[in-house]
Amino acid sequence: MTEDIKIIVSNDVIKGMTRLPNSVQTKALEFMLKFQTDPRSPGINYERINAARDKNLRSVRIDQAYRGIIFQAPRDNVFIWLHVDKHDDAYAWAEKHKMSINPVNGALTLTNLTFVEETVKRSVAPAPTQPNPLFEDLSDRDLMALGVPEEMLPAVRTLRSEGDLDALQPELPVEAYEGLFLVLAGDTVSSILASRETRVDRDIDTEDYAAAAERDESRSRFYVVEGENDLQEILSAPLEQWRVFLHPTQRRLATRNFNGPSRILGGAGTGKTVLAMHRAKHLAGTLVGTEKKLLFTTFTTNLALDIEDGLKSICTDEQLRHIEIINLDALVYRLLKAKRYEHEIAFDFEAKCQPLWEAVMVDFDPSLGVSSNYVREEFEQVVLAQGLTTRDAYREAPRKGRGSILSRQKRDALWEIFENYRLQLSTKGLKEPDDAYRDACTLLSDEESAPYAHAVIDETQDFGPQALRLIRALVQPGANDLLFVGDGHQRIYAKNRATMSSCGIDIRGRARKLYLNYRTTEEIRLEAISLLEGVEVDDLDGGCDEIVRYKSLLHGPKPDRIQGASMESIHEGVEEFIREALKDNQDTKIGVMANTTRLRDQLATHIREAGYKVATVNHRERLSRKDAQIFAMTLHRAKGLEFDAVVIAVNKEMNQDMRKLVYVGMTRAKRMARLYL
């Protein structure tokens, strides 16, 4: 491909490749490789489309029956492959669409002119009782700054309800839909643009398609071919859209320069882990040629393994050499072992620690006026969380959120229990994880420099205070040192809610949010959110998170919620749900989840007896390497996974912790979900 030619492929083409017959896919790929080499080759026969309203659209032959639609920029050597379909359908598509450049934000836009005209026609005579148009107070420039294509303005001006906006969503650029619903949620145009870092202060040449293609807004739906084998690799794995197309905000956050730690919040399915992986790829690229390393860590082993597979699909070998992917417990174990640490880290509390705790609580004095459960919570939420090691430190320690005020006498009595417990652990050669994290921080403070240049931390909500302090100690302070991503709605592991500021991590001015859910239908999202009604959700730094600004791009059937069913009817219902999920697509991937290992195994056994192949997901396993389409797991193991359909069975009271677990499970589903309570 010569340097003065720019080849661009739309998201629609890459997604559409999977819908073509295999023989046509092969021919389309062959054509695209020839097209990439030289789009002006005599062997590519461009045909004008007489009925097309965009006179820059051309038809190209894929085979006898199929055609591609190419946009050829009028001024530059820019060629954009927009669509592929059967001959008549491809021509009909071309007659409806127009390519242009947004004159305010400079993005490439593709507009369905027929859709706009039909939308306007339907709204010509509104009923007297209809509300005013939603965006009547916004100027055309405001709407285009949010991402609305100029040709779409008449349709947007007709919108009178959130339902109208949702009906328009498939035809809008993703950032335009997001901007409009954020306005409905109460945000100003200026605040939305500021959070996105969208520039609208420059003159836009609306015929410079080469420059437009490079803007982040364009790259959320158009891919600029950069190398000889680039396109072939993309088209060979068309389902992995996240590898190529990022929301403009995600792309900017993945590559921008922060002068310190940063934090990204987002609800389930908003692409937090995708952003984290692209951020790791970008930062690893800056380390090439050095001996420095980037740490990518998360809470669970399963998720770390899946992240490793994801990074392998987007990073070069050289970038991967500078990334270490490991869950934090495994990292701490390795670090302390290298320092000849004399204690075993008791990750399994029930097996290792609980017998010792129960032994020291035998002499617990009820006259202290607190319960035995309260004593354990005091140890976890105050002593372990703050890393307290002396009686005097405990006497002075703040106890925000603990309810009861404890006198010095009571604190001294409790400290005797805590000290005795730690002594019993030490006698057995054990340390609770939080104490081991604290010891690791102490050991790292003796080193001349931290072991990592950068760290990307996924599922931050599941890390307690000592874990965050350890992460801070692992990474050299400086520009782009720490990126935390997480969602307080999905906290299912951390016993001690942590605030970053109290752990030496200052994110002021460097906190951002993702709002759009790309995985779960709006119906499933709303059902999952309803489970958390009345549950306070934090923003990982002492504030509160809210849900009004989260929104799903997809729609589907409302999930089933069935209460009080017998085990027999649950078995029958799960089998019926699987049949329904597989009815239209035998490649559907199904997650079967339960709150206990025993219930998981019961469900898996019944499904196998019904003739289906089921894989059980355990600790330290890659889902991608299991030969099955039905996967049985506990709700804890569902973290970070996704399925086309999810069925959940719970045989325990729905307290706050269980509701968060079920929320995590339900939001793994893309299009179908059922919940048995």
C-alpha positions in Angstrom: 0.0 0.0 0.0 1.5 3.3 -1.0 2.0 6.0 1.6 -0.4 8.5 0.1 -3.4 6.1 0.2 -5.5 5.5 3.3 -7.6 2.3 3.6 -10.4 2.3 6.1 -12.8 -0.5 7.1 -16.1 0.1 8.9 -17.2 -1.8 11.9 -20.3 -2.9 9.9 -18.1 -4.7 7.5 -16.1 -6.5 10.2 -19.2 -7.6 12.0 -20.9 -8.4 8.7 -18.2 -10.9 7.7 -19.5 -13.4 10.2 -22.9 -13.4 8.6 -21.7 -14.2 5.2 -21.5 -17.8 3.8 -18.0 -19.3 4.3 -17.2 -19.3 0.6 -18.2 -15.6 0.4 -16.1 -14.8 3.5 -13.1 -16.2 1.8 -13.7 -14.2 -1.4 -14.4 -11.0 0.6 -11.1 -11.5 2.4 -9.2 -12.1 -0.9 -10.8 -9.0 -2.3 -9.9 -6.9 0.7 -6.3 -8.0 0.6 -6.1 -7.0 -3.0 -7.9 -3.8 -2.2 -5.5 -3.0 0.6 -2.4 -3.5 -1.7 -3.7 -1.0 -4.2 -7.3 0.3 -4.2 -6.7 1.9 -7.6 -5.7 -1.4 -9.3 -7.4 -2.0 -12.7 -8.5 -5.4 -11.4 -10.9 -3.5 -9.0 -13.9 -2.5 -11.1 -15.7 0.4 -9.4 -19.2 0.9 -10.6 -21.3 4.0 -10.0 -24.6 3.6 -8.1 -27.0 5.7 -10.1 -29.7 5.9 -7.4 -27.3 6.7 -4.6 -27.7 10.1 -3.1 -24.0 10.1 -2.0 -22.2 10.3 -5.3 -19.0 9.1 -3.8 -20.3 5.6 -3.1 -19.1 2.9 -5.5 -19.9 -0.8 -5.9 -17.2 -3.5 -6.2 -17.6 -7.2 -7.1 -16.9 -9.8 -4.4 -18.3 -12.6 -6.5 -21.2 -13.2 -8.9 -23.8 -12.6 -6.2 -22.2 -10.3 -3.6 -21.1 -6.7 -3.8 -19.1 -4.4 -1.5 -19.9 -0.7 -1.1 -16.8 1.6 -1.1 -16.7 5.3 -0.3 -14.0 7.1 -2.3 -13.2 10.6 -0.9 -13.6 13.3 -3.5 -10.3 15.1 -2.7 -7.9 12.5 -1.1 -6.8 9.0 -1.7 -9.0 7.8 1.0 -11.1 4.6 0.5 -13.6 3.4 3.1 -15.2 -0.1 2.8 -18.6 0.4 4.3 -20.8 -2.6 3.5 -21.0 -6.0 2.0 -24.2 -7.9 1.0 -26.0 -9.6 -1.9 -26.1 -7.4 -5.0 -29.6 -6.0 -4.7 -29.4 -5.6 -1.0 -26.0 -3.8 -1.2 -27.4 -1.4 -3.8 -30.5 -0.7 -1.7 -28.2 0.0 1.3 -26.1 2.4 -0.7 -29.2 4.3 -1.9 -30.1 5.1 1.7 -26.7 6.1 3.2 -24.4 9.1 3.1 -20.8 9.6 4.3 -19.8 13.0 5.8 -17.6 14.7 8.4 -19.2 16.2 11.5 -18.4 19.9 11.1 -18.1 20.4 14.9 -16.2 17.4 16.3 -14.6 16.4 13.0 -15.7 12.7 13.1 -16.5 10.5 10.2 -20.2 9.9 10.1 -22.4 7.5 8.2 -26.1 8.5 8.1 -29.2 6.5 7.0 -31.0 9.4 5.2 -34.1 7.3 4.6 -34.4 6.6 8.3 -34.1 10.3 9.0 -36.8 11.2 6.5 -39.2 8.5 7.8 -38.6 9.6 11.4 -39.4 13.2 10.5 -42.5 12.2 8.5 -43.9 10.3 11.5 -43.6 13.3 13.7 -45.1 16.0 11.4 -48.4 16.1 13.3 -47.8 15.4 17.1 -50.8 15.0 19.3 -51.7 18.0 21.5 -50.9 16.0 24.7 -47.4 15.1 23.6 -44.5 16.6 25.6 -42.2 19.2 24.0 -39.1 17.9 22.1 -36.4 16.7 24.4 -33.6 18.7 23.1 -35.3 21.9 22.1 -33.0 24.0 24.3 -29.8 22.7 22.6 -28.4 24.4 19.6 -27.5 22.4 16.4 -23.8 23.0 17.4 -24.4 21.5 20.8 -26.0 18.4 19.3 -23.2 18.0 16.8 -20.6 18.6 19.5 -22.1 15.6 21.4 -21.6 13.5 18.2 -24.9 13.8 16.3 -24.2 13.9 12.5 -25.5 17.0 10.8 -27.8 14.9 8.6 -29.3 13.3 11.7 -30.3 16.7 13.3 -33.9 16.7 11.9 -34.6 13.2 13.4 -33.1 14.2 16.8 -35.3 17.3 16.9 -38.4 15.0 16.8 -37.5 13.1 20.0 -40.1 13.6 22.8 -39.3 10.7 25.2 -36.5 8.4 26.3 -38.2 5.7 24.4 -37.9 7.8 21.2 -34.2 8.2 21.9 -33.8 4.4 22.4 -35.5 3.8 19.0 -33.0 6.1 17.4 -30.0 4.5 19.1 -29.0 2.0 16.3 -28.7 4.8 13.8 -26.6 7.2 16.1 -22.9 7.1 16.7 -22.3 5.6 20.1 -21.0 8.9 21.6 -24.0 10.8 20.3 -26.5 8.4 22.0 -24.4 8.5 25.2 -24.3 12.3 25.1 -28.0 12.6 24.6 -29.0 10.3 27.4 -26.5 12.1 29.8 -28.3 15.3 28.9 -31.5 13.7 29.9 -29.9 12.6 33.2 -29.1 16.2 34.0 -25.6 16.8 32.7 -24.7 19.9 30.7 -23.1 19.7 27.2 -20.0 21.4 28.5 -19.5 18.9 31.4 -20.0 15.9 29.0 -17.5 17.3 26.5 -15.0 18.0 29.4 -15.3 14.5 30.8 -14.7 13.1 27.3 -12.0 15.6 26.5 -13.7 16.2 23.2 -12.3 19.1 21.3 -14.8 21.4 19.5 -12.6 24.5 19.4 -10.9 23.9 16.0 -11.9 24.6 12.4 -12.9 21.4 10.6 -12.2 20.8 7.0 -15.3 18.7 6.0 -13.6 17.3 3.0 -10.4 16.1 4.7 -11.3 12.5 5.2 -7.8 11.4 6.0 -7.6 13.7 9.0 -11.2 12.8 10.1 -10.3 9.1 10.1 -7.6 9.6 12.8 -9.9 11.2 15.3 -10.9 9.1 18.3 -14.6 9.5 17.5 -14.1 8.0 14.1 -12.0 5.2 15.4 -14.9 3.9 17.5 -16.5 2.7 14.2 -13.9 2.9 11.4 -10.6 1.0 11.4 -7.6 2.6 9.7 -5.5 -0.2 8.1 -1.9 0.3 9.2 0.2 -2.6 8.0 0.5 -5.3 5.4 -0.9 -8.1 7.6 -3.0 -5.8 9.7 -6.4 -6.3 8.0 -6.0 -10.0 7.6 -5.5 -10.4 11.3 -8.6 -8.3 12.1 -10.8 -10.0 9.6 -9.7 -13.5 10.8 -11.1 -12.8 14.2 -14.1 -10.6 13.5 -16.0 -11.4 16.7 -13.4 -9.8 18.9 -14.7 -6.3 18.3 -13.1 -5.0 21.5 -9.6 -5.5 20.1 -10.3 -2.9 17.5 -13.1 -0.5 18.2 -13.1 1.6 21.4 -15.5 4.3 22.6 -13.7 7.6 22.1 -13.5 8.0 25.9 -12.0 4.6 26.3 -9.4 5.3 23.6 -8.4 8.6 25.1 -8.2 7.1 28.6 -6.1 4.2 27.3 -3.5 6.5 25.8 -3.6 9.8 27.7 -0.8 11.0 30.1 -1.8 11.3 33.7 0.5 12.9 36.2 -0.3 10.4 38.9 -2.7 7.6 39.9 -6.0 7.5 38.0 -9.3 5.7 38.6 -12.0 4.5 36.2 -15.5 3.6 37.4 -18.1 1.8 35.4 -21.1 -0.5 35.8 -21.0 -4.1 34.6 -20.4 -4.5 30.9 -19.1 -0.9 30.3 -15.7 -2.1 29.1 -13.6 -1.5 32.1 -11.4 -4.5 31.6 -11.1 -3.8 27.9 -9.9 -0.3 28.7 -7.5 -1.7 31.3 -6.0 -4.0 28.7 -5.6 -1.3 26.1 -4.0 0.9 28.7 -1.5 -1.8 29.6 -0.7 -2.3 25.9 -0.1 1.4 25.5 2.1 1.8 28.6 4.0 -1.4 27.8 4.9 0.2 24.4 6.6 3.0 26.3 8.7 0.5 28.1 10.1 -1.2 25.1 13.9 -0.9 25.0 14.1 -0.8 28.8 14.3 -3.3 31.6 11.1 -1.9 33.3 7.9 -3.8 33.9 4.2 -3.2 34.1 2.1 -5.1 36.6 -1.4 -6.1 35.6 -3.2 -7.5 38.6 -6.7 -8.4 39.7 -8.3 -10.3 42.6 -9.1 -13.7 41.2 -6.9 -16.2 39.5 -9.5 -17.1 36.8 -9.8 -13.5 35.7 -6.0 -13.0 35.6 -5.8 -16.0 33.2 -8.5 -14.6 31.0 -6.8 -11.2 31.0 -3.5 -12.9 29.9 -5.3 -14.4 26.9 -6.8 -11.1 26.0 -3.5 -9.2 26.2 -1.9 -11.8 24.0 -4.5 -11.0 21.3 -3.7 -7.3 21.2 -0.1 -6.9 22.2 3.1 -7.6 20.3 5.6 -10.1 21.7 7.8 -7.2 22.7 5.0 -5.4 24.6 4.1 -8.7 26.4 7.7 -9.0 27.6 7.1 -5.9 29.7 3.8 -7.0 31.2 3.4 -9.2 34.2 -0.1 -10.6 34.7 -0.8 -12.1 38.1 -3.4 -12.0 40.8 -2.4 -10.2 43.9 -2.4 -13.1 46.3 0.0 -15.1 44.0 2.2 -12.0 43.7 2.4 -11.5 47.5 3.1 -15.2 48.0 6.0 -15.1 45.5 7.4 -11.8 46.9 7.4 -13.0 50.5 8.9 -16.4 49.6 11.8 -14.7 47.8 12.4 -12.7 51.0 12.4 -16.0 53.0 9.3 -15.0 54.9 8.8 -17.4 57.7 5.0 -17.5 57.7 2.5 -19.2 55.5 -0.2 -16.9 54.2 -3.6 -18.2 55.4 -5.7 -17.5 52.3 -8.2 -20.2 53.3 -9.6 -18.6 56.5 -12.1 -21.4 57.3 -9.5 -24.2 57.1 -6.5 -22.4 58.6 -7.6 -19.6 60.8 -11.2 -20.2 62.0 -10.3 -23.0 64.5 -7.7 -20.7 66.1 -10.1 -17.8 66.3 -12.8 -20.0 67.9 -10.2 -21.2 70.4 -9.2 -17.7 71.6 -12.9 -16.7 71.7 -13.8 -19.5 74.2 -13.0 -17.1 77.1 -14.8 -14.2 75.5 -16.5 -12.1 78.2 -20.2 -11.3 77.2 -20.2 -8.5 79.8 -18.2 -6.3 77.3 -21.6 -5.6 75.7 -20.7 -6.7 72.2 -21.3 -9.9 70.3 -18.7 -12.4 69.2 -19.4 -11.5 65.6 -18.8 -7.9 66.4 -15.4 -8.8 67.8 -14.4 -10.5 64.6 -15.6 -7.6 62.5 -13.6 -5.2 64.8 -10.5 -7.2 64.1 -11.1 -7.2 60.3 -12.4 -3.7 59.8 -10.2 -1.8 62.3 -7.1 -3.8 63.3 -6.3 -5.6 60.0 -7.6 -2.8 57.8 -5.4 -0.2 59.5 -2.5 -2.5 60.1 -2.5 -1.9 63.8 0.2 -3.8 65.8 0.2 -2.3 69.3 -2.4 -1.6 72.0 -1.6 2.1 72.0 -2.3 2.3 68.2 -5.6 0.5 68.7 -6.6 2.9 71.5 -6.1 5.9 69.2 -7.5 4.3 66.0 -10.5 5.9 64.3 -13.5 3.5 64.0 -15.7 5.2 61.5 -18.8 3.2 60.6 -18.4 0.7 63.5 -21.5 2.0 65.4 -20.7 1.4 69.1 -18.3 3.6 71.0 -15.7 1.5 72.8 -14.2 2.8 76.0 -10.4 2.4 76.6 -11.2 -0.5 79.0 -13.2 -2.3 76.3 -10.5 -1.7 73.7 -7.8 -3.1 76.0 -9.9 -6.2 76.6 -10.5 -6.7 72.9 -6.8 -6.1 72.2 -5.9 -9.1 74.4 -8.1 -11.3 72.2 -6.5 -9.9 69.0 -3.0 -10.2 70.4 -3.6 -13.8 71.6 -5.1 -14.8 68.2 -2.1 -13.4 66.3 0.2 -15.3 68.7 -1.6 -18.5 68.0 -1.4 -17.9 64.3 2.3 -17.3 64.6 2.8 -20.4 66.6 1.4 -22.3 63.7 3.5 -20.4 61.2 0.5 -18.5 59.8 -0.5 -14.9 58.9 -3.8 -13.6 57.8 -3.5 -12.1 54.3 -3.9 -8.5 55.4 -1.0 -8.9 57.9 1.1 -10.5 55.2 0.3 -7.6 52.9 1.5 -5.2 55.7 4.7 -7.2 56.1 5.3 -7.1 52.4 5.0 -3.3 52.4 7.5 -3.1 55.2 10.0 -5.3 53.2 9.5 -3.2 50.1 10.2 0.0 52.0 13.7 -1.3 52.5 14.3 -1.6 48.8 16.1 1.2 46.8 13.3 1.3 44.2 9.9 -0.2 43.6 9.8 -3.3 41.3 7.3 -1.9 38.7 7.1 1.3 36.6 3.4 1.1 36.1 0.4 -1.0 37.4 -3.1 -1.6 36.0 -5.5 -2.9 38.7 -8.7 -4.5 37.6 -11.7 -5.2 39.9 -10.4 -2.7 42.4 -13.5 -2.9 44.5 -12.4 -6.3 45.8 -9.1 -5.0 47.3 -9.0 -4.0 51.0 -6.8 -1.2 52.5 -3.7 -3.3 53.0 -3.9 -4.6 49.4 -4.1 -1.0 48.1 -1.2 0.1 50.3 0.9 -2.8 48.9 0.0 -1.9 45.3 1.2 1.7 46.1 4.5 0.3 47.4 5.0 -2.0 44.4 5.1 0.9 41.9 7.4 3.8 41.5 5.5 7.0 42.0 5.3 9.2 38.9 3.4 9.9 35.7 1.0 7.1 34.7 2.0 5.0 37.7 -1.3 3.5 38.7 -4.6 2.9 36.9 -7.5 1.5 39.0 -10.7 0.2 37.4 -13.7 -1.1 39.3 -17.4 -1.0 40.2 -18.6 -0.8 43.8 -21.8 -2.7 42.7 -19.7 -5.8 42.2 -17.8 -5.9 45.5 -18.1 -9.5 46.6 -14.7 -10.3 48.2 -13.4 -7.3 50.1 -14.4 -7.4 53.8 -13.0 -3.9 54.4 -14.1 -1.1 52.2 -11.1 0.9 51.3 -10.6 4.6 50.3 -7.7 5.3 48.0 -6.8 8.6 49.7 -6.3 6.8 53.1 -4.0 4.3 51.4 -1.6 6.9 50.0 -3.2 7.1 46.5 -4.3 10.5 45.4 -6.7 10.4 42.4 -8.0 14.0 42.6 -8.7 15.3 39.1 -7.9 11.9 37.6 -11.2 10.1 38.2 -13.4 9.2 35.2 -16.5 7.1 34.5 -17.8 4.8 31.8 -21.6 4.8 31.2 -22.5 2.6 28.3 -23.1 -1.1 28.8 -22.0 -3.0 25.7 -22.7 -6.6 27.0 -26.0 -6.8 28.8 -29.5 -5.8 27.6 -31.2 -2.9 29.3 -33.9 -5.3 30.5 -31.3 -7.5 32.3 -29.4 -4.5 33.6 -32.5 -3.0 35.2 -33.5 -6.4 36.7 -30.0 -6.8 38.2 -29.9 -3.2 39.5 -33.3 -3.8 41.2 -31.5 -6.4 43.4 -29.4 -3.6 44.9 -32.2 -1.3 45.8 -31.4 0.2 49.2 -27.7 -1.0 49.0 -25.3 1.9 49.3 -22.6 1.7 46.6 -19.3 3.6 47.0 -17.0 5.1 44.4 -13.9 3.3 45.8 -12.7 6.6 47.4 -15.1 7.5 50.1 -17.9 8.9 47.9 -21.1 7.3 46.6 -21.7 5.9 43.1 -25.0 6.3 41.3 -26.8 4.3 38.6 -29.0 6.9 36.8 -26.3 7.6 34.2 -25.6 4.0 33.3 -27.4 2.6 30.1 -27.3 -0.5 28.0 -27.1 -0.3 24.2 -28.9 -3.6 23.7 -32.5 -4.7 24.3 -34.1 -8.1 24.7 -36.7 -10.1 26.8 -37.2 -9.3 30.4 -35.5 -11.8 32.7 -37.5 -14.3 34.7 -37.4 -14.1 38.5 -38.9 -17.2 40.1 -39.3 -17.5 43.9 -40.0 -20.4 46.1 -39.5 -23.2 43.5 -38.8 -26.7 44.6 -35.5 -28.3 43.6 -37.4 -30.6 41.2 -39.0 -27.6 39.4 -35.6 -25.8 39.4 -34.0 -28.8 37.6 -36.9 -28.9 35.1 -36.8 -25.1 34.6 -33.0 -25.0 34.1 -33.3 -27.7 31.4 -36.2 -25.8 29.7 -34.1 -22.6 29.8 -31.2 -24.3 28.1 -33.5 -25.7 25.4 -34.9 -22.2 24.8 -31.5 -20.6 24.7 -30.2 -23.1 22.2 -33.4 -23.1 20.0 -32.3 -20.4 17.6 -28.5 -20.7 17.9 -26.7 -24.0 18.8 -23.5 -22.0 19.4 -25.1 -20.1 22.3 -22.8 -20.1 25.4 -24.7 -20.6 28.7 -23.6 -20.0 32.2 -25.3 -22.0 35.0 -24.6 -20.4 38.4 -25.3 -21.3 42.0 -24.4 -19.8 45.4 -22.7 -23.0 46.7 -20.5 -25.7 45.2 -23.0 -28.4 46.2 -25.9 -26.7 44.4 -23.7 -26.1 41.4 -22.8 -29.8 41.2 -26.4 -30.8 41.6 -27.4 -28.6 38.6 -24.4 -29.8 36.5 -25.3 -33.5 37.2 -28.9 -33.0 36.2 -27.9 -31.1 33.0 -25.5 -33.9 32.0 -28.1 -36.5 32.6 -30.4 -34.6 30.3 -27.8 -35.2 27.5 -25.9 -31.9 27.5 -22.1 -31.4 27.7 -21.3 -29.3 30.8 -17.9 -28.0 32.0 -17.4 -27.1 35.6 -15.5 -23.9 36.2 -13.1 -24.2 39.2 -10.3 -22.1 40.7 -7.3 -21.4 38.4 -9.0 -22.4 35.1 -9.3 -20.7 31.8 -12.9 -20.8 30.5 -11.7 -20.4 26.9 -9.9 -23.7 27.1 -12.9 -25.8 28.1 -14.6 -27.9 25.4 -18.2 -27.1 26.2 -20.9 -24.5 25.7 -22.6 -24.9 29.0 -20.5 -23.9 32.0 -21.5 -24.6 35.7 -19.9 -22.4 38.4 -20.4 -20.7 41.7 -21.4 -17.1 41.6 -17.9 -16.1 42.9 -16.3 -17.8 39.8 -18.5 -15.9 37.4 -16.6 -12.7 38.0 -15.3 -11.2 34.8 -16.9 -13.8 32.5 -19.7 -13.4 30.0 -22.3 -15.7 28.4 -25.2 -15.4 25.9 -27.6 -16.7 28.5 -27.4 -17.1 32.3 -29.5 -19.1 34.8 -28.9 -18.7 38.5 -30.2 -20.7 41.5 -29.9 -19.5 45.0 -30.9 -21.5 48.1 -30.0 -18.9 50.8 -31.5 -15.7 52.2 -30.9 -12.7 50.0 -28.9 -10.5 52.3 -26.8 -7.6 51.0 -23.8 -9.8 50.2 -25.9 -12.3 48.3 -27.7 -9.6 46.4 -24.3 -8.3 45.1 -23.3 -11.8 44.2 -26.5 -12.3 42.2 -26.0 -8.9 40.6 -22.6 -10.0 39.4 -24.0 -13.3 38.0 -26.9 -11.7 36.2 -24.8 -9.1 34.5 -22.7 -11.8 32.9 -25.7 -12.4 30.5 -25.8 -10.8 27.1 -29.4 -11.6 26.1 -31.2 -14.0 28.3 -31.4 -14.5 32.1 -33.4 -16.4 34.7 -33.1 -16.3 38.5 -34.4 -18.9 41.0 -34.6 -17.6 44.6 
